[in-house]
Amino acid sequence: MHLPQQRWQIFSPQTDLSIAIANATGLSPIIAQVLLNRGINTPETAKAFLDPELVNLPDPKQEFPDLIASIDRIEYAIKNGERITICGDYDVDGMTSTALLIRTLKLLGAIVEYEIPSRMAEGYGINTRIVRDCHERNGKLIITVDNGIAAYEAIALAESLNISVIVTDHHEVPEDSSKIPPATAILNPKYQVDPHSPYVAIAGVGVAYILALELSDRFGKRAELENPLLELFTLGTIADLASLTGINRRLVKKGLRLLSQSKVIGIIALINETGIAKDKQTGMKPEAIGFGLGPRINAIGRIGDPQVIIDLLTCEEMGQAIALAQECEATNKKRQDLCKEIEEQAIRYITQKRAEGFDITQERVLVIVDRDVQADLPIAKQTGWHHGVIGIVASRLVERYGAPVFIGSYEDSHDMEDQEKEASPNSQEAPTHQGDTVRFSVRGIPEFHVFHSLEYIAPIRNKGGGHKAAGGFTIPAENMEKLRLGLREFVDRENILPSHIMPFIQVDVLAELSDISMSLLQTCDRLQPCGLGNPDPVFYSKNVRVISQQTRGRDKVKHLSLELDTGNGKIKAIAWRWGEYCPIPNRVDIAYKLRANQWQDTTSVELEIVGIREVGNGDNSQIVPKQIPLLYQPAPIITKFPQWENLSEAPRPLPRPLLLYGCDRPADKFQGDVDCDRPTRNKNYAAVVLWTLPPSFTHLQWLIATAKPDYIYLGSHIPSVPSIDQFRHQIQSLDLENINILNLLDLAQQWWISPSAIVSALRELNYICDFPPTLPLDGELLRMQKWYSIAINKLAVILTDQVADQK
């Protein structure tokens, strides 16, 4: 059986620095190398990372301008017996936030109720139906959680009905200040909060947690509420896949200790139902939440009734909690069955297409739709794929094939009739029957920016959104061929190469199997909590001898169980979903994580395999010096000099037409006549918003010369600059041997790396480049850091001087 092809990106060892970090922290050098790979490269930052309590946090009342006003208004409502309505959301962030505030307000003596909008009939966030219902029940205060910052119409209606609204949210704030809702108070880390504040990374449940904790202080109940609130914050933050860095890391690290000995009845019931109670013995880790509790909660949000989760996390009677936890388990099993069925159909379909000549590496994007699949396969019962779970399947297909995946499900007339029956008479958006619509979930690979792809196909789709790694949208069925054509154009434009289309494994450090021990696993645990933003360490070992191998699993999804020779014994390993590749060669290179395996009263270390390749497959061969043709066009002369202003000081609304440009620019912050990334030829722009500076001065010249703006508004955001190792691996991911011409400006903008840094890296690899002299790579990366931080008053001067030199 041939092993699947994988891309292994292995960090280069930094021996001296890892020893220095190890000496300062007590870590082993191998784990200190992992910290270096995470960008933690000084003893001071390493100590703060390992013990985040060492870092002083500012008072949130000083960080959120409306926090005190929010507490005052809620206190007034409680003391005067006003009815308070919490408006939540059906995703895990919204559900845990709602439960957190309900628990708090009930304990403080409030009259409290909650509303969750219908996923099918109403969609996301507070709406006018909820406001009118609240008014009919004589509600006087609405608190939104994980929504509300863009809900101008609904909140304006509430204010007109004499209902106060406190918005707690973490989504992007409308760029037009006139579209910011007229709420009594707004708590949002992106609204009037210092962008360098430690609170900027919190999710919706984090905002609710801060409000609840400060409110409990006002009532003298902090000691009673602090621990259960932190448990709910931890549960919501991990299950919602928020970044486990910064303040989230600090709070989750503490919250996981509480979850191991939870006092929240609903969490206890859910832990017991999922079978992760054994994790209490070794300490609860994010993976126990992510693979145990999180899927049960998410399943309810995807295909069930959110009230189940709200009731579970707020109930005080164990019998009720057990029943609700069992309902979560049953719903999750249904979700698992749906996912398995869809995934099996998709894999069979792709296998059949490949046998007919379909080449994923040439297409570079997988577009899979339920009706197409079921029409081509001998399926007895053809039913549409549930759009609540297709995103999960998309992620699995990315892991399997290493390609961006667009997976779609038809919303046919039957679905629309169901939506119509669910819809409230006051629903703002009525269902439509104008032709079939396909709903897509999208997952990407490192080189494929999902949100940018959705922007590229915007003319042919309906509503949609997302970020770099994931997204979703709907599209008229008659535009399916246009979708495929548009995606082919996009991958060509973004230089997505056939060599990119294989599963991607990022590997931290080389380890000898003889060195794997419980002691090393315990050292790894010092890096916890691991998750998004701080992944588990991935080790690799070369030329490992396989002693025995067999498949596991009761259903069609088989796993590969291995016994490996360590040189001084043997060790067990499991490779999830690798059963189809059994038997593997007797000697292989492996990439793996460390896991604790409990059997009866004994705990041992085992390997969780994430990558297997043939011995020697990753060895680098010497590169023969070779000329690489570059396309690099100098910028035109600037004929119109714009006026520069800081974005934070610019008048609102900004003039239109507007060009939005910058690294990781927001998706939906600017509305109206707005273009993104590339100016339209022969269109004069009133303004350009530079969310960040371009990757080079040449890019800035091109931008100004082409857009001809009257104003440039410069944001305060600074792009991250990769480490030398990260960038070297990025360069090596290019299919350099098969590139006829390298478009240097396009690649620089795609990666947000200066052209001179790219050339410097190519020269390191012995490529000959027709380009002016460059600094060594570390010097070019340092030059980029200085460029991104340049003062605004210097930019206009540099531009003027440069144009004078050109003349």
BELQUI-V353942 format. One record per helix or strand. SS is the DSSP state (~ for helix, > for strand). FROM is the first residue (numbers start at 1). TO is the last residue. If there is no record, write none. Layout:
ss->[SS/SS]
from->[FROM/FROM]
to->[TO/TO]
This chain:
ss->[>/~/~/~/~/~/~/>/~/>/~/>/~/>/~/>/~/~/~/~/~/~/~/~/~/>/~/~/>/~/>/~/~/>/>/~/~/>/>/~/~/>/>/>/>/>/~/>/>/>/>/>/~/>/>/>/~/>/~/~/>/~/~/>/~/~]
from->[6/15/29/43/52/60/67/83/92/111/128/139/152/164/177/185/204/222/246/265/279/286/307/318/360/365/370/390/404/413/437/450/458/464/470/477/498/503/509/513/518/531/534/539/559/570/579/587/602/626/630/643/647/658/674/687/697/711/724/736/742/744/755/767/777/792]
to->[10/25/37/50/54/63/79/88/107/116/136/145/160/169/179/188/218/239/260/274/282/303/314/355/363/369/376/401/411/422/443/456/460/466/476/493/500/507/510/515/527/531/534/552/565/575/581/599/614/627/631/646/649/661/676/690/707/714/732/738/743/751/764/768/788/806]
